[in-house]
Every structure is written in structure tokens, then in C-alpha cells.
Amino acid sequence: MTTGQSPFRLLSDGTAKASQRWPGLGLIPISERPVEGFYLETTHRGLTLQHAGTTDNNNGLCLDMCADDIQRRLDSGRQSPLAKAMGLRRHPEPHVLDTTCGLGRDSATLAGLGCTVTALERHPVLFALLDDALARARTDGPAWIARWQALRHQDALAWLGNASAGLFDVIYIDPMFAAPRRKARPQKALAWLNELVGEDTDAAALLSLARMRAARQVVVKQHARAQPLAPADRQVQAKAVRFDIYLCG
């Protein structure tokens, strides 16, 4: 956490229904908009992350598993770098564990491409946003959302430490790192994610454990110019990112 402010505040309408949905996340109901820092708000779109330092016309960050950017990823099918890294041409319906779910885009894409997905997210605010988005998608979304079978509020290192080997064909890791220097400003969602969560300092340890648990392979998503967490068996390059693949078994 890098902001110095509590991100667990929830702008309440007086009913406290939203905080009751996630009793273990430490959401603190408030009745007025704060003057600084992150807070959550229930809007007509769904649970939304807001920042007090933004302008009045800012819409905040509300996750949507049926958004256009996810559909564009699905339109690429199994020719996309993510699908190639997962080996979907040879293994079209793997059981995938997404250990660092984040904004949920990759988990949604994998479910849409035929994978059975279990996702972990340890940050309470991100978990609440994801859980709310999944609930909306399961009510009004496409049939493939059913393949995203589970979302758990868990630290991946602790959870995998108690998991049996071979439960998942592929374990996917998309760690948060300080981005290499870039000319363009990052989009709001990624900038807020970085500010809210900070860097994942335990990514190398997670990779080591994942390699002992995956049945077939571990896939790590990195910036295209980043150093690998460990020497990879092979790599799939995309424009801005790279997938490092570690074979198991």
C-alpha cells in the first residue's frame, strides 16, 4: 500500500447492505465523501472505486467482465499471445489458477476462451470490486462466465502452500512491478491499481511454489523489457508485455 490513506472506506446510503456483503474485508461505512484518498461507492453501474483527488466528472473505476476491451481480447481467439502462452491450441480446456487476479481481465479472457478458472486476489478492495463485477456478469452476462468457477480472497503464497500438487494444469502469475520508463501515461485503471496495491515483492517466491504445484506449466506475465523472475523454458512476446513459461512435471 503506497497512498498512506485507508482504502477501505465505503460511502454508505444508510442501509449498510454493501458492507454486509463482504463482512471480512474491513469496509468502514461513511456518510460523506472524503476529502482525500481512495474510497468505495455503490453506483448505478456497480461497486466503484473513487479517489477524492479527482475531478467531479470522474466516473471512478467500476469493473465490468463484459466490457468491450475483454470482448476484443476474445475476438483474437487462440491466436492471442495470452492464449499461445497458455498452450490452448494443444490443451483447449485447462484448469487455470490465476494467483494475482487484479482487475480480472485475464481471468475473464481465459474463461471466455474455454478455460476453467479459479482466481485469487488478496487485496480486499480489489476483491470486492471483482466479486461485485462477477455477480453482475452471472446475472446478465454471457454463458462463458460460468467457467470462471471461483474467486477467493486469499494470499496466493499462503493458499498454494496448503494446496495439493496437480490441481491446476496452469498457474498464472501477473505480478505488480514498477513499470519501465514509458512515454505514455498509464491508463487510469492501471495507475490506480499500482497506487492502491504497490509492488508485489513476493513474486519470485510465488513462482517457486507454483512450479511445485502446477500439473503442466506456470505462466508469468511481465513487461516486455523486464528481467525474468527466473530463466524461462520459453517465452511468448507481445507488443507491451511478455509471457515467461515454466514447464512442470
CYANA upper distance limits for C-alpha pairs under 8 A (distance plus 0.5 A):
  1 MET  CA    195 GLU  CA      7.71
  1 MET  CA    196 LEU  CA      6.21
  1 MET  CA    197 VAL  CA      5.53
  1 MET  CA    198 GLY  CA      5.84
  2 THR  CA    195 GLU  CA      6.40
  2 THR  CA    196 LEU  CA      6.90
  2 THR  CA    197 VAL  CA      7.54
  2 THR  CA    198 GLY  CA      6.37
  3 THR  CA     37 GLY  CA      7.76
  3 THR  CA    195 GLU  CA      6.94
  3 THR  CA    196 LEU  CA      7.17
  5 GLN  CA     36 GLU  CA      8.33
  5 GLN  CA     37 GLY  CA      5.97
  5 GLN  CA     38 PHE  CA      7.66
  6 SER  CA     37 GLY  CA      7.62
  6 SER  CA     38 PHE  CA      7.56
  6 SER  CA     39 TYR  CA      8.47
  7 PRO  CA     37 GLY  CA      7.51
  7 PRO  CA     38 PHE  CA      5.43
  7 PRO  CA     39 TYR  CA      5.97
  7 PRO  CA     40 LEU  CA      8.25
  7 PRO  CA    125 VAL  CA      7.58
  7 PRO  CA    196 LEU  CA      8.09
  8 PHE  CA     25 LEU  CA      8.42
  8 PHE  CA     26 GLY  CA      6.94
  8 PHE  CA     27 LEU  CA      5.27
  8 PHE  CA     28 ILE  CA      6.54
  8 PHE  CA     38 PHE  CA      8.30
  8 PHE  CA     39 TYR  CA      6.83
  8 PHE  CA     40 LEU  CA      7.75
  8 PHE  CA    124 PRO  CA      8.37
  8 PHE  CA    125 VAL  CA      7.17
  9 ARG  CA     27 LEU  CA      6.08
  9 ARG  CA     28 ILE  CA      5.21
  9 ARG  CA     29 PRO  CA      6.46
  9 ARG  CA     30 ILE  CA      7.01
  9 ARG  CA     38 PHE  CA      8.06
  9 ARG  CA     39 TYR  CA      5.38
  9 ARG  CA     40 LEU  CA      6.53
 10 LEU  CA     19 SER  CA      7.85
 10 LEU  CA     27 LEU  CA      6.57
 10 LEU  CA     28 ILE  CA      6.20
 10 LEU  CA     29 PRO  CA      5.23
 10 LEU  CA     30 ILE  CA      6.34
 10 LEU  CA     39 TYR  CA      6.31
 10 LEU  CA     40 LEU  CA      5.07
 10 LEU  CA     41 GLU  CA      6.19
 11 LEU  CA     29 PRO  CA      6.34
 11 LEU  CA     30 ILE  CA      5.40
 11 LEU  CA     31 SER  CA      6.23
 11 LEU  CA     32 GLU  CA      7.13
 11 LEU  CA     33 ARG  CA      7.20
 11 LEU  CA     39 TYR  CA      7.60
 11 LEU  CA     40 LEU  CA      6.57
 11 LEU  CA     41 GLU  CA      5.47
 11 LEU  CA     42 THR  CA      7.85
 12 SER  CA     16 ALA  CA      6.60
 12 SER  CA     18 ALA  CA      8.33
 12 SER  CA     29 PRO  CA      5.89
 12 SER  CA     30 ILE  CA      6.05
 12 SER  CA     31 SER  CA      5.93
 12 SER  CA     41 GLU  CA      7.72
 12 SER  CA     42 THR  CA      8.30
 13 ASP  CA     31 SER  CA      7.50
 14 GLY  CA     31 SER  CA      7.84
 16 ALA  CA     20 GLN  CA      6.80
 16 ALA  CA     29 PRO  CA      7.47
 17 LYS  CA     21 ARG  CA      7.02
 18 ALA  CA     22 TRP  CA      7.72
 18 ALA  CA     42 THR  CA      8.02
 19 SER  CA     23 PRO  CA      6.69
 19 SER  CA     27 LEU  CA      6.42
 19 SER  CA     28 ILE  CA      7.97
 19 SER  CA     29 PRO  CA      7.54
 22 TRP  CA     27 LEU  CA      8.20
 22 TRP  CA    128 ALA  CA      7.66
 23 PRO  CA     27 LEU  CA      8.07
 25 LEU  CA    124 PRO  CA      6.00
 25 LEU  CA    125 VAL  CA      8.28
 26 GLY  CA    124 PRO  CA      8.48
 33 ARG  CA     52 ALA  CA      8.02
 34 PRO  CA     39 TYR  CA      8.20
 34 PRO  CA     52 ALA  CA      6.75
 35 VAL  CA     52 ALA  CA      6.01
 35 VAL  CA     53 GLY  CA      7.91
 36 GLU  CA     51 HIS  CA      7.64
 36 GLU  CA     52 ALA  CA      5.27
 36 GLU  CA     53 GLY  CA      6.53
 37 GLY  CA     51 HIS  CA      6.13
 37 GLY  CA     52 ALA  CA      6.07
 37 GLY  CA     53 GLY  CA      7.50
 38 PHE  CA     49 LEU  CA      7.50
 38 PHE  CA     50 GLN  CA      6.20
 38 PHE  CA     51 HIS  CA      4.94
 38 PHE  CA     52 ALA  CA      6.90
 39 TYR  CA     49 LEU  CA      6.48
 39 TYR  CA     50 GLN  CA      5.85
 39 TYR  CA     51 HIS  CA      6.76
 39 TYR  CA     52 ALA  CA      8.18
 40 LEU  CA     47 LEU  CA      7.36
 40 LEU  CA     48 THR  CA      6.10
 40 LEU  CA     49 LEU  CA      5.16
 40 LEU  CA     50 GLN  CA      6.38
 41 GLU  CA     47 LEU  CA      6.32
 41 GLU  CA     48 THR  CA      5.69
 41 GLU  CA     49 LEU  CA      6.95
 41 GLU  CA     50 GLN  CA      7.53
 42 THR  CA     46 GLY  CA      6.14
 42 THR  CA     47 LEU  CA      4.99
 42 THR  CA     48 THR  CA      6.49
 43 THR  CA     47 LEU  CA      6.66
 43 THR  CA     48 THR  CA      7.12
 45 ARG  CA     62 CYS  CA      7.57
 46 GLY  CA     62 CYS  CA      7.02
 46 GLY  CA    132 ASP  CA      7.44
 46 GLY  CA    133 ALA  CA      7.81
 47 LEU  CA     62 CYS  CA      6.64
 47 LEU  CA    128 ALA  CA      8.36
 47 LEU  CA    129 LEU  CA      6.53
 47 LEU  CA    132 ASP  CA      6.82
 47 LEU  CA    133 ALA  CA      8.30
 48 THR  CA     60 GLY  CA      6.55
 48 THR  CA     61 LEU  CA      5.84
 48 THR  CA     62 CYS  CA      4.98
 48 THR  CA     63 LEU  CA      8.17
 48 THR  CA    129 LEU  CA      7.53
 49 LEU  CA     60 GLY  CA      6.03
 49 LEU  CA     61 LEU  CA      5.44
 49 LEU  CA     62 CYS  CA      6.93
 49 LEU  CA    129 LEU  CA      8.27
 50 GLN  CA     59 ASN  CA      8.30
 50 GLN  CA     60 GLY  CA      5.26
 50 GLN  CA     61 LEU  CA      7.09
 51 HIS  CA     60 GLY  CA      7.77
 54 THR  CA     58 ASN  CA      6.94
 61 LEU  CA    189 ALA  CA      7.11
 62 CYS  CA    129 LEU  CA      7.56
 62 CYS  CA    133 ALA  CA      8.38
 63 LEU  CA    103 LEU  CA      7.52
 63 LEU  CA    129 LEU  CA      6.92
 63 LEU  CA    130 LEU  CA      7.22
 63 LEU  CA    133 ALA  CA      6.15
 64 ASP  CA    133 ALA  CA      6.10
 64 ASP  CA    137 ALA  CA      8.12
 65 MET  CA     70 ILE  CA      7.53
 65 MET  CA    104 GLY  CA      8.00
 65 MET  CA    105 ARG  CA      7.62
 65 MET  CA    108 ALA  CA      6.80
 65 MET  CA    133 ALA  CA      6.88
 65 MET  CA    134 LEU  CA      7.36
 65 MET  CA    137 ALA  CA      6.79
 65 MET  CA    141 GLY  CA      8.46
 66 CYS  CA     70 ILE  CA      7.06
 66 CYS  CA     71 GLN  CA      7.42
 66 CYS  CA    137 ALA  CA      7.43
 66 CYS  CA    141 GLY  CA      7.03
 66 CYS  CA    142 PRO  CA      8.20
 67 ALA  CA     71 GLN  CA      6.97
 68 ASP  CA     72 ARG  CA      6.65
 69 ASP  CA     73 ARG  CA      6.96
 70 ILE  CA     74 LEU  CA      6.83
 70 ILE  CA    105 ARG  CA      6.89
 70 ILE  CA    108 ALA  CA      7.76
 70 ILE  CA    109 THR  CA      6.74
 71 GLN  CA     75 ASP  CA      6.62
 71 GLN  CA    109 THR  CA      8.48
 72 ARG  CA     76 SER  CA      7.19
 73 ARG  CA     77 GLY  CA      7.67
 73 ARG  CA     80 SER  CA      8.04
 73 ARG  CA    109 THR  CA      7.07
 74 LEU  CA    109 THR  CA      6.63
 74 LEU  CA    112 GLY  CA      7.03
 74 LEU  CA    113 LEU  CA      7.21
 76 SER  CA     80 SER  CA      6.06
 77 GLY  CA     83 ALA  CA      7.93
 77 GLY  CA    113 LEU  CA      7.23
 78 ARG  CA     83 ALA  CA      5.46
 78 ARG  CA     84 LYS  CA      7.03
 78 ARG  CA     88 LEU  CA      6.98
 78 ARG  CA     89 ARG  CA      7.22
 78 ARG  CA    113 LEU  CA      7.78
 79 GLN  CA     83 ALA  CA      6.93
 79 GLN  CA     84 LYS  CA      6.94
 80 SER  CA     84 LYS  CA      6.73
 81 PRO  CA     85 ALA  CA      6.54
 81 PRO  CA    236 VAL  CA      6.82
 81 PRO  CA    237 GLN  CA      7.41
 81 PRO  CA    238 ALA  CA      6.59
 81 PRO  CA    243 PHE  CA      8.32
 82 LEU  CA     86 MET  CA      6.78
 82 LEU  CA    243 PHE  CA      7.94
 83 ALA  CA     87 GLY  CA      6.77
 83 ALA  CA     88 LEU  CA      6.09
 83 ALA  CA     89 ARG  CA      8.40
 83 ALA  CA    110 LEU  CA      8.18
 83 ALA  CA    113 LEU  CA      8.43
 84 LYS  CA     88 LEU  CA      6.72
 84 LYS  CA     89 ARG  CA      7.77
 84 LYS  CA    236 VAL  CA      7.80
 85 ALA  CA    219 VAL  CA      7.43
 85 ALA  CA    235 GLN  CA      8.05
 85 ALA  CA    236 VAL  CA      6.48
 85 ALA  CA    243 PHE  CA      6.83
 85 ALA  CA    244 ASP  CA      8.41
 85 ALA  CA    245 ILE  CA      7.41
 86 MET  CA    170 VAL  CA      7.74
 86 MET  CA    219 VAL  CA      7.61
 87 GLY  CA     91 HIS  CA      6.39
 87 GLY  CA     92 PRO  CA      8.03
 88 LEU  CA     92 PRO  CA      4.86
 88 LEU  CA     93 GLU  CA      7.60
 88 LEU  CA     94 PRO  CA      8.22
 92 PRO  CA    114 GLY  CA      7.17
 92 PRO  CA    115 CYS  CA      7.76
 93 GLU  CA    114 GLY  CA      5.84
 93 GLU  CA    115 CYS  CA      5.27
 93 GLU  CA    116 THR  CA      7.35
 94 PRO  CA    114 GLY  CA      8.33
 94 PRO  CA    115 CYS  CA      5.70
 94 PRO  CA    116 THR  CA      6.79
 94 PRO  CA    168 PHE  CA      8.27
 94 PRO  CA    169 ASP  CA      6.26
 94 PRO  CA    170 VAL  CA      7.52
 95 HIS  CA    115 CYS  CA      6.40
 95 HIS  CA    116 THR  CA      5.17
 95 HIS  CA    117 VAL  CA      6.51
 95 HIS  CA    118 THR  CA      8.29
 95 HIS  CA    168 PHE  CA      5.74
 95 HIS  CA    169 ASP  CA      5.84
 95 HIS  CA    170 VAL  CA      7.07
 96 VAL  CA    115 CYS  CA      7.09
 96 VAL  CA    116 THR  CA      6.55
 96 VAL  CA    117 VAL  CA      5.48
 96 VAL  CA    118 THR  CA      6.81
 96 VAL  CA    168 PHE  CA      6.18
 96 VAL  CA    169 ASP  CA      6.59
 96 VAL  CA    170 VAL  CA      5.38
 96 VAL  CA    171 ILE  CA      6.24
 96 VAL  CA    172 TYR  CA      7.53
 97 LEU  CA    117 VAL  CA      6.50
 97 LEU  CA    118 THR  CA      5.43
 97 LEU  CA    119 ALA  CA      6.23
 97 LEU  CA    120 LEU  CA      8.23
 97 LEU  CA    168 PHE  CA      6.76
 97 LEU  CA    170 VAL  CA      6.93
 97 LEU  CA    171 ILE  CA      5.28
 97 LEU  CA    172 TYR  CA      6.48
 98 ASP  CA    107 SER  CA      7.16
 98 ASP  CA    117 VAL  CA      7.67
 98 ASP  CA    118 THR  CA      6.74
 98 ASP  CA    119 ALA  CA      5.09
 98 ASP  CA    120 LEU  CA      6.67
 98 ASP  CA    171 ILE  CA      6.66
 98 ASP  CA    172 TYR  CA      5.29
 98 ASP  CA    173 ILE  CA      6.84
 99 THR  CA    119 ALA  CA      6.48
 99 THR  CA    120 LEU  CA      5.44
 99 THR  CA    121 GLU  CA      7.41
 99 THR  CA    156 ALA  CA      6.01
 99 THR  CA    171 ILE  CA      7.61
 99 THR  CA    172 TYR  CA      6.59
 99 THR  CA    173 ILE  CA      6.13
 99 THR  CA    174 ASP  CA      8.21
100 THR  CA    119 ALA  CA      7.82
100 THR  CA    120 LEU  CA      6.40
100 THR  CA    121 GLU  CA      6.10
100 THR  CA    122 ARG  CA      8.30
100 THR  CA    156 ALA  CA      7.87
100 THR  CA    172 TYR  CA      8.24
100 THR  CA    173 ILE  CA      6.36
100 THR  CA    174 ASP  CA      6.28
100 THR  CA    175 PRO  CA      7.08
101 CYS  CA    106 ASP  CA      8.15
101 CYS  CA    107 SER  CA      7.33
101 CYS  CA    119 ALA  CA      6.36
101 CYS  CA    120 LEU  CA      6.31
101 CYS  CA    121 GLU  CA      5.87
101 CYS  CA    174 ASP  CA      8.14
102 GLY  CA    121 GLU  CA      7.09
102 GLY  CA    126 LEU  CA      6.99
102 GLY  CA    193 LEU  CA      8.31
103 LEU  CA    126 LEU  CA      7.65
103 LEU  CA    130 LEU  CA      7.53
104 GLY  CA    108 ALA  CA      6.58
104 GLY  CA    130 LEU  CA      7.23
105 ARG  CA    109 THR  CA      6.59
106 ASP  CA    110 LEU  CA      6.57
107 SER  CA    111 ALA  CA      6.71
107 SER  CA    117 VAL  CA      7.14
107 SER  CA    119 ALA  CA      7.61
107 SER  CA    148 TRP  CA      7.87
108 ALA  CA    112 GLY  CA      6.64
108 ALA  CA    145 ILE  CA      7.75
108 ALA  CA    148 TRP  CA      7.63
109 THR  CA    113 LEU  CA      6.73
110 LEU  CA    114 GLY  CA      7.02
110 LEU  CA    115 CYS  CA      5.93
110 LEU  CA    116 THR  CA      8.31
110 LEU  CA    117 VAL  CA      7.73
111 ALA  CA    115 CYS  CA      5.31
111 ALA  CA    116 THR  CA      6.50
111 ALA  CA    117 VAL  CA      6.60
111 ALA  CA    144 TRP  CA      6.77
111 ALA  CA    145 ILE  CA      6.91
111 ALA  CA    146 ALA  CA      8.46
111 ALA  CA    147 ARG  CA      5.84
111 ALA  CA    148 TRP  CA      6.09
112 GLY  CA    144 TRP  CA      5.84
112 GLY  CA    145 ILE  CA      7.39
112 GLY  CA    147 ARG  CA      8.22
114 GLY  CA    144 TRP  CA      8.07
114 GLY  CA    147 ARG  CA      7.79
115 CYS  CA    147 ARG  CA      7.16
116 THR  CA    147 ARG  CA      5.37
116 THR  CA    148 TRP  CA      6.44
116 THR  CA    149 GLN  CA      7.19
117 VAL  CA    147 ARG  CA      6.69
117 VAL  CA    148 TRP  CA      5.08
117 VAL  CA    149 GLN  CA      6.27
117 VAL  CA    150 ALA  CA      7.42
118 THR  CA    148 TRP  CA      6.81
118 THR  CA    149 GLN  CA      6.32
118 THR  CA    150 ALA  CA      5.28
118 THR  CA    151 LEU  CA      6.54
118 THR  CA    152 ARG  CA      8.43
119 ALA  CA    148 TRP  CA      8.47
119 ALA  CA    150 ALA  CA      6.68
119 ALA  CA    151 LEU  CA      5.29
119 ALA  CA    152 ARG  CA      6.78
120 LEU  CA    151 LEU  CA      6.35
120 LEU  CA    152 ARG  CA      5.42
120 LEU  CA    153 HIS  CA      6.50
120 LEU  CA    154 GLN  CA      6.17
120 LEU  CA    155 ASP  CA      7.61
120 LEU  CA    156 ALA  CA      6.95
121 GLU  CA    126 LEU  CA      7.56
121 GLU  CA    127 PHE  CA      6.22
121 GLU  CA    151 LEU  CA      8.11
121 GLU  CA    152 ARG  CA      6.91
121 GLU  CA    153 HIS  CA      5.74
121 GLU  CA    154 GLN  CA      6.25
121 GLU  CA    155 ASP  CA      7.21
121 GLU  CA    156 ALA  CA      8.10
122 ARG  CA    126 LEU  CA      8.42
122 ARG  CA    127 PHE  CA      7.48
122 ARG  CA    153 HIS  CA      5.81
122 ARG  CA    154 GLN  CA      5.29
122 ARG  CA    155 ASP  CA      5.25
122 ARG  CA    156 ALA  CA      7.86
123 HIS  CA    127 PHE  CA      6.59
123 HIS  CA    153 HIS  CA      8.04
123 HIS  CA    197 VAL  CA      7.71
124 PRO  CA    128 ALA  CA      6.67
124 PRO  CA    153 HIS  CA      7.63
125 VAL  CA    129 LEU  CA      6.81
126 LEU  CA    130 LEU  CA      6.55
127 PHE  CA    131 ASP  CA      6.43
127 PHE  CA    152 ARG  CA      8.35
127 PHE  CA    153 HIS  CA      6.66
128 ALA  CA    132 ASP  CA      6.58
129 LEU  CA    133 ALA  CA      6.69
130 LEU  CA    134 LEU  CA      6.57
131 ASP  CA    135 ALA  CA      6.67
131 ASP  CA    151 LEU  CA      7.71
132 ASP  CA    136 ARG  CA      6.89
133 ALA  CA    137 ALA  CA      6.67
134 LEU  CA    138 ARG  CA      6.54
135 ALA  CA    139 THR  CA      6.96
136 ARG  CA    140 ASP  CA      6.72
136 ARG  CA    141 GLY  CA      7.74
137 ALA  CA    141 GLY  CA      4.70
137 ALA  CA    142 PRO  CA      7.79
137 ALA  CA    145 ILE  CA      7.47
138 ARG  CA    142 PRO  CA      8.21
138 ARG  CA    145 ILE  CA      7.01
138 ARG  CA    146 ALA  CA      7.70
141 GLY  CA    145 ILE  CA      7.45
144 TRP  CA    148 TRP  CA      8.26
154 GLN  CA    158 ALA  CA      8.12
154 GLN  CA    159 TRP  CA      6.91
155 ASP  CA    159 TRP  CA      6.54
156 ALA  CA    160 LEU  CA      6.26
156 ALA  CA    206 LEU  CA      7.83
157 LEU  CA    161 GLY  CA      6.49
157 LEU  CA    205 ALA  CA      8.27
157 LEU  CA    206 LEU  CA      6.24
157 LEU  CA    209 LEU  CA      7.97
158 ALA  CA    162 ASN  CA      7.32
159 TRP  CA    163 ALA  CA      6.96
160 LEU  CA    164 SER  CA      8.38
160 LEU  CA    209 LEU  CA      7.78
160 LEU  CA    210 ALA  CA      7.80
160 LEU  CA    213 ARG  CA      7.99
161 GLY  CA    209 LEU  CA      7.88
163 ALA  CA    167 LEU  CA      8.32
163 ALA  CA    213 ARG  CA      8.09
164 SER  CA    213 ARG  CA      7.25
165 ALA  CA    212 MET  CA      7.19
165 ALA  CA    213 ARG  CA      4.61
165 ALA  CA    214 ALA  CA      6.81
165 ALA  CA    215 ALA  CA      7.51
166 GLY  CA    213 ARG  CA      6.20
166 GLY  CA    214 ALA  CA      5.79
166 GLY  CA    215 ALA  CA      4.79
167 LEU  CA    213 ARG  CA      7.94
167 LEU  CA    214 ALA  CA      7.53
167 LEU  CA    215 ALA  CA      7.47
168 PHE  CA    213 ARG  CA      8.11
168 PHE  CA    214 ALA  CA      6.04
168 PHE  CA    215 ALA  CA      6.45
169 ASP  CA    214 ALA  CA      6.21
169 ASP  CA    215 ALA  CA      5.17
169 ASP  CA    216 ARG  CA      5.60
169 ASP  CA    217 GLN  CA      7.25
170 VAL  CA    214 ALA  CA      6.23
170 VAL  CA    215 ALA  CA      7.23
170 VAL  CA    216 ARG  CA      6.45
170 VAL  CA    217 GLN  CA      5.61
170 VAL  CA    218 VAL  CA      6.05
170 VAL  CA    219 VAL  CA      7.71
171 ILE  CA    210 ALA  CA      7.01
171 ILE  CA    214 ALA  CA      6.40
171 ILE  CA    217 GLN  CA      7.19
171 ILE  CA    218 VAL  CA      5.28
171 ILE  CA    219 VAL  CA      6.84
172 TYR  CA    218 VAL  CA      6.38
172 TYR  CA    219 VAL  CA      5.41
172 TYR  CA    220 VAL  CA      6.51
172 TYR  CA    221 LYS  CA      8.38
173 ILE  CA    207 LEU  CA      8.08
173 ILE  CA    218 VAL  CA      8.15
173 ILE  CA    219 VAL  CA      6.72
173 ILE  CA    220 VAL  CA      5.24
173 ILE  CA    221 LYS  CA      6.79
174 ASP  CA    220 VAL  CA      6.36
174 ASP  CA    221 LYS  CA      5.37
174 ASP  CA    222 GLN  CA      7.47
175 PRO  CA    199 GLU  CA      8.15
175 PRO  CA    200 ASP  CA      6.32
175 PRO  CA    203 ALA  CA      6.73
175 PRO  CA    220 VAL  CA      8.38
175 PRO  CA    221 LYS  CA      7.77
175 PRO  CA    222 GLN  CA      8.08
176 MET  CA    194 ASN  CA      7.57
176 MET  CA    197 VAL  CA      8.48
176 MET  CA    198 GLY  CA      7.42
176 MET  CA    199 GLU  CA      5.42
176 MET  CA    200 ASP  CA      5.68
177 PHE  CA    198 GLY  CA      8.17
177 PHE  CA    199 GLU  CA      5.38
177 PHE  CA    200 ASP  CA      6.85
178 ALA  CA    199 GLU  CA      6.99
179 ALA  CA    223 HIS  CA      7.76
180 PRO  CA    223 HIS  CA      8.11
180 PRO  CA    225 ARG  CA      7.93
180 PRO  CA    226 ALA  CA      8.00
186 PRO  CA    190 LEU  CA      6.76
186 PRO  CA    191 ALA  CA      6.32
187 GLN  CA    191 ALA  CA      6.67
188 LYS  CA    192 TRP  CA      6.46
189 ALA  CA    193 LEU  CA      6.57
190 LEU  CA    194 ASN  CA      6.64
191 ALA  CA    195 GLU  CA      6.76
192 TRP  CA    196 LEU  CA      6.38
193 LEU  CA    197 VAL  CA      6.39
193 LEU  CA    198 GLY  CA      8.16
194 ASN  CA    198 GLY  CA      5.56
194 ASN  CA    199 GLU  CA      7.68
202 ASP  CA    206 LEU  CA      6.72
203 ALA  CA    207 LEU  CA      6.68
203 ALA  CA    229 LEU  CA      8.18
204 ALA  CA    208 SER  CA      6.83
204 ALA  CA    229 LEU  CA      6.24
204 ALA  CA    230 ALA  CA      8.22
205 ALA  CA    209 LEU  CA      6.84
206 LEU  CA    210 ALA  CA      6.46
207 LEU  CA    211 ARG  CA      6.67
207 LEU  CA    218 VAL  CA      8.10
207 LEU  CA    220 VAL  CA      8.50
207 LEU  CA    229 LEU  CA      8.29
208 SER  CA    212 MET  CA      7.44
209 LEU  CA    213 ARG  CA      7.10
210 ALA  CA    214 ALA  CA      6.47
210 ALA  CA    218 VAL  CA      7.18
211 ARG  CA    217 GLN  CA      7.66
211 ARG  CA    218 VAL  CA      6.72
211 ARG  CA    246 TYR  CA      7.82
211 ARG  CA    247 LEU  CA      8.30
211 ARG  CA    248 CYS  CA      6.69
212 MET  CA    248 CYS  CA      8.04
214 ALA  CA    218 VAL  CA      7.06
214 ALA  CA    248 CYS  CA      7.04
215 ALA  CA    248 CYS  CA      6.77
215 ALA  CA    249 GLY  CA      6.82
216 ARG  CA    247 LEU  CA      6.61
216 ARG  CA    248 CYS  CA      5.49
216 ARG  CA    249 GLY  CA      6.73
217 GLN  CA    245 ILE  CA      7.33
217 GLN  CA    246 TYR  CA      5.96
217 GLN  CA    247 LEU  CA      4.85
217 GLN  CA    248 CYS  CA      5.49
218 VAL  CA    245 ILE  CA      6.37
218 VAL  CA    246 TYR  CA      5.56
218 VAL  CA    247 LEU  CA      7.01
218 VAL  CA    248 CYS  CA      7.93
219 VAL  CA    243 PHE  CA      6.84
219 VAL  CA    244 ASP  CA      6.19
219 VAL  CA    245 ILE  CA      5.19
219 VAL  CA    246 TYR  CA      6.87
220 VAL  CA    243 PHE  CA      6.03
220 VAL  CA    244 ASP  CA      5.58
220 VAL  CA    245 ILE  CA      7.02
221 LYS  CA    241 VAL  CA      7.36
221 LYS  CA    242 ARG  CA      6.36
221 LYS  CA    243 PHE  CA      5.12
221 LYS  CA    244 ASP  CA      6.95
222 GLN  CA    226 ALA  CA      6.78
222 GLN  CA    228 PRO  CA      8.08
222 GLN  CA    241 VAL  CA      6.06
222 GLN  CA    242 ARG  CA      5.68
222 GLN  CA    243 PHE  CA      6.68
222 GLN  CA    244 ASP  CA      7.95
223 HIS  CA    240 ALA  CA      6.79
223 HIS  CA    241 VAL  CA      4.87
223 HIS  CA    242 ARG  CA      6.41
224 ALA  CA    237 GLN  CA      7.66
224 ALA  CA    238 ALA  CA      7.79
224 ALA  CA    239 LYS  CA      7.74
224 ALA  CA    240 ALA  CA      5.81
224 ALA  CA    241 VAL  CA      4.63
224 ALA  CA    242 ARG  CA      5.28
225 ARG  CA    241 VAL  CA      8.31
228 PRO  CA    232 ALA  CA      7.74
228 PRO  CA    244 ASP  CA      7.62
232 ALA  CA    244 ASP  CA      6.19
232 ALA  CA    245 ILE  CA      6.15
232 ALA  CA    246 TYR  CA      5.98
233 ASP  CA    244 ASP  CA      8.13
233 ASP  CA    245 ILE  CA      6.32
233 ASP  CA    246 TYR  CA      5.80
233 ASP  CA    247 LEU  CA      7.01
234 ARG  CA    244 ASP  CA      6.81
234 ARG  CA    245 ILE  CA      5.84
234 ARG  CA    246 TYR  CA      7.65
235 GLN  CA    242 ARG  CA      7.46
235 GLN  CA    243 PHE  CA      6.06
235 GLN  CA    244 ASP  CA      5.18
235 GLN  CA    245 ILE  CA      6.24
236 VAL  CA    242 ARG  CA      6.35
236 VAL  CA    243 PHE  CA      5.57
236 VAL  CA    244 ASP  CA      7.22
236 VAL  CA    245 ILE  CA      8.41
237 GLN  CA    241 VAL  CA      7.14
237 GLN  CA    242 ARG  CA      5.11
237 GLN  CA    243 PHE  CA      6.89
238 ALA  CA    242 ARG  CA      6.14
238 ALA  CA    243 PHE  CA      8.48
